[in-house]
Amino acid sequence: MNITYRQLRVFLEVFETRSITAAANRQHITQSAASKVIAELEAQLGFELFDRTTRRVEPNDAAREFHAFAVDVVATMQAATRSVEELVALKRGKVNIAASPLMIYGLLAAPIAEYRARFPGVRFELHELSTDETVESVRAGTVDFGLAAIDTELPGVSTTVVYRDRMHVVVNAADALATRASLSLADLAACHHISLRRFYSVRRTLDQLVAGKGVTLPSGIEVGTLTSALGLVRQGAGVLVAPGYVAAIAGEWGMRTMGIVDLPDDVHQISLIQRRLARPTLAARQFLAELMPRLAQQAAPDDGHAA
């Protein structure tokens, strides 16, 4: 027996419309071709499926029994076709991501470049946003996913920690501290700090940590982005406590970084943020499948590393 997908489709159309002519029109074939398809199907099955009159075609008991199986097979074939079409669509896919500017620079730029080299038809739209803005973009469905340091429960979205590293101190290369392999919180309490505003979770986490140790980090300059903070450090305006992924950027800008001895290694945690019950595009799902293990394996610079 060699029943074809075409035979099942024509059978279902005839079953639904009770008309060979209507079924033929739906399948964009001639009436005689539709009749031939049904006749061939009945021959292969070994029994008739329809009682034919001059005006109508009525399904018999065998057709009603066969109908449920035909529906399942056709639905499965259609699902398989859609899945294959989605795979092909990687040539035309799109990925929308929200994250902070330096997170995009330090954690996403290389993976995106490599992915695009293999799938040049996939477009990326990157939204450089603060933590709170990233969450709102995910919640609103503007982006497929976001990356941010999350310190609270968030309604409407799911969060999964995908990257951990420690905090580092970034100093001007001419600063007396630049020769140190590491610093303590007591050392930092004597420095002039450039800090992010409090709507950044990095700032809130750092404030909680140092307050728990009875230390205050005096800040004379508050900024809205790490990019601005690094520019000020480069000009000698102060020091910056920042996540480890910022170290490579600081090095490219001629600064030095070092670890903080009395903070835990995994104090800075970045979460993948997705809208609950939402299904990202195929391109986004495949990119995430490659990005997640990479983030898990990516290490922050060692303490004392001169970035």
N, C-alpha and C positions, 0 to 999 in steps of 0.2 A: 504494500500500500504506500502510495506516494502523494498524500494530500498536500496541496500547496497553500501558501498564504493567500494567494489570489482567490482560490476556490472558497476559502473560509470567508473572505471579505464579501464576495458576491453572495454567498449563502446568507450571511447576516443581513445584508441589504434586502434580499428577497424576503427573508423571515420578517423583517421589520415593516416593509412596505406592502407586503402581500402582492407584489407586482414585479414581473420580470422587466417590464419597460422602465418603471421607476428605479429599480435597482441598477439597470444598465446606465441610465442617465447619471445616477450618483457616482458610478464608477467610470464614467466617461468612455463607455464602450457601446457597441451596437446591441440591440435586443437579441439578435441571433447569437452573438458572442456570449452574452450572459446565459442564454438558454443552453448553449453548448457547455459552458463551465459547470452549470448545475447538473447536467446530464453526466458529465465526466465524474463529478463528485459522487453522484448516486451510484455510478458503475463501480467506482473504487470501494465504496462502502458496502455494496451488495444489497441495498434496499432503497426504496424511494423515500424522499423527504417531503414532498409536497403533493397535495391533491389538486389537480389542475382543472379549472373550469374555463369557460370562454371569457369570463370577466376578471376572475381572481385566481390567485395561487394560495392555497391554504396549507400551512404546515401541519403535518400529521404527528402522531405520537413520537415517532422516531426522530423527527426534526426537533420537537420540543426537548427531547432527551439530549440530542446532539448539540443543541444551541448553547447550553451552559459551558460545555467543553470548548466550543468554538470561540465563545467570548473570552475565556481565560487565555487561550492560545494567542488570539489576536492582540489582547491587551499586553501580554508578555512581549510579543514581537514589537509592538509600538513603543513600549518602555525601553526595550533594547535599542531600538532605532534612535530614540531621543538621547540615550546615553552616549551612543557613538557620535551623534551629531554634536553633543556637548564637547566631546574630546576633540573633534575636528575644529570646534569653535575656539579652541585655544589660540588658533591663528588670528582670531579677531576679539579675544577676550579683554577684560578690563578689571583692574584692581584698584580700589580706593582705600587709602590708608591715612589714619590720623596719628600724629605723634609730635613730639617737640622737635624743633629744627636740629638740635645736636644729636638727638636720638636717631633721627633719620640719617644724619651724617655718619655717626659712629657705629650704628647697629644695622641699618637697613641699606645703605648705599651699595655696598659690595654685593649682598645677596640679590638686590634688584638688578644690578648690572649683569650678573651672571645669568639670572633668569631671562632677562631680555635678550641676551646673546643667543639663547636656545629657542626662545619664543618671541621673535621680534615683532610679531603682530599684536602682542598683548600690551595694552597701554596701562601705565600707572598714573594715577592722580594722587599726589601727596599733599596732605593738608597739614601745614606746620602750625600746631595749636598748643595751648596750655593744657594741663591735666584736665581741668574742668571742662574746657571746650572740647577736648577729645572725647570725653564721656558723653557729652551732649550730642556730638556728631554721630557716635555709634548708636545712641538711643533713638535718634531721629532717622536712622537709616541712611544718612548721607554718605557713610563710608562702610566698607565691608568689615573692617575691624580697626582697633586702635591699640597702641602701646602706651602705657603710662604707669607711673608709680602710684599705686592705689593704697590708701590707708584707712578706708571705711567701706562698709557694705553699700552697694549701689543698687537701687531699684531699677528693674527693667533691663539690666545687662548681666552677663556672666563674666567673671574674672578668673583667670588662671595665671599663677606666677610662672613665668617662662624664662626669667633671667635674674640672676643674683650677682651682685658684686659689692665691693667695699667702697667706702668714701675715701677720696684722696684730697690732699692739699695741693693747690696749684699756686706757684709763686713766680715772680719775675726772675729771669735767669741771673740778674745782677743782685738779687736780694741775698742778704747774709744767710738766710735759711736754705738757699738753693744747694748748699753743699751737704745738707743733712740727709741721712738715709730715711729717716722717719721722724714724725713729730708726735707729741702727746697733746691731750686736750689742754693741759696746763700751759704748754708752749703756745697753743693757739689762742688762749685767753689773753695773751700779751700782744696779739697781732691786731692790726686794723683789717676788718673783714669787708668784703663785697658780698652781699647776700641776695638771694632771690626773694621776691615778695612772697607773702604768706599764702597766696592762693596756689602756690606750687607745693605738691605733696613732699617733694625732696626737702624743702625748707621746713615744713611741719615735722617731718620725721627727724631731721637733724636737731631741731629745737627740743623735741621731746627727749632725745638721747642725751644731749648735753645737760639739760635741766635735771635729768635723773642722776647725773653724776655731780651735780652742784656746780656746774661751770657755766659761765656766760661768754658768748663770743661777740665782742663788741662790733657793731656794724655801722659804718658811717655812710655807706652807699647801698641803696636797694635798687635792684634792676628787675626788668620783666622777662629777660631771656639770658640763658647762659652765654650766648654769643656776646652780648653786651658786657657781661661780667668778665669774660676772657679778655676782651679788648681793654678793659680797665686794669686788669692784672698786668697785661703786657706793658702798660704805661706806668706801672709801679704805684698804682693807687691803693693797693692792698692785696690781700690773699683771698683765695676762694676755696671753699670746701665743696667738692663736686663729685658726682659718680665716676667710677673708674673708666667708663667708656669715653669720657671727656679727655682722658689723658693723651690719647693719640693726637687729638686736635690741638691740645695745648702744646705738644711737642712740635707740631708743624708750625706753630706760631712763635716758636723760640722760647717757650716757658719750661719750667721744671715741675715735676710732680713727685709726691712722696706719700706713703701711707700714714695712717693715724693708728698708733699702737694700741690705744685703749678703746677702739670701736670694733665690733665684731666684723668678720669678713663678709657676711651676707646681709649687712644692714640695709643695703639698697636693693629693693626688689621691684622688678618691672612685670606688669601683668598684661596678658592678652585680654582685650575687652571686646566682647561680641554681644550683639543684641539677642536676647533670649528668643528661642524658637525660630530665629531667622537662619536662612541657609545662604551662605556666601556664594558668589559666582564660582564656577568650576576653576577659573584661573586663580581666584583668591584662595580656594581650598588647596590647590596644588602648590601655590607659593607658600602657604602656611605649613604644609607638610614638609617642605624643604627648610623653611626658616626655623621652625621650633627646635629640632635637634641641634641646629647650628648655634642658636642662642644658648641652649643648655650647655654646650661644650665650650663656648667662648669664654676665655678667662680674662679677668681684669689684670692690668700690669702688676708685677710683683712689687712689694714694698721696696722702696729705694730705687725703683726704676727711674731713670732720667728720661722723661718723655720730651 
